[in-house]
């Protein structure tokens, strides 16, 4: 099973997230108009938990 989520900002940058068949999350960031601009990371459940925790802390700082 592959689940895909795509987020885009006003400057054309995109963040793509996939849950791959190995039960890991693949996250890529780049510009759809430039294939060479993409870079990414693969996170297991523990890595994803750490990433979510960091994002939640950043969100709290924004408020």
N, C-alpha and C positions, 0 to 999 in steps of 0.2 A: 504494500500500500504506500502510495506517495501522496502526501497532502502538501499543497503549495499555497503560500501567502505572499503577496507582493505589496510593498508600501513604497510610495514615491513622494518626493518633496517637490517644491515649486521650482527647483533648479535642475530637475531631470535626473537626480540621483535616485536609484532604486535599491531597496533591500528585499531580497527574496529568501524565504525560509521554506525548507522542505523537511518533512519527516520521511526519511528514506526507509527502504526495506530492511535495513539492519537496525532499526529502532534508534537511529541517531538523527539529530537535527543538523542540517546543512544550512549555513547562512552565508549569503553572498551579497556584496555591495558593489555597485558599479553604475555605469550609464548605458542605457539600452542602445544608444547610438554609437558606442565605442566598445566593442567586444574585448579589447585588451585592457580596459579599465577595471574589469571585475577581479575581485579577490574574495576569499572566503575562509570559513572555518567549519569544522565538523565537531559537534559537541555530543557527548553521551549524556545520560540523565543527570549525573553529578555536575558536569560542566554547565549544562543548561540551568540547573538549579542555582549555581553560582552567578550565572549571567542574569537570570531573573532577579535575584537578590540585589545585584549591582544596579539594575535598571530601576527597581523599586526605590532604592536609596537615592538615586539621581532624581526620580520623580518627586520624592519628598523634599529635596533641596529646592526644587523649582517652585514649590508652593509658598 
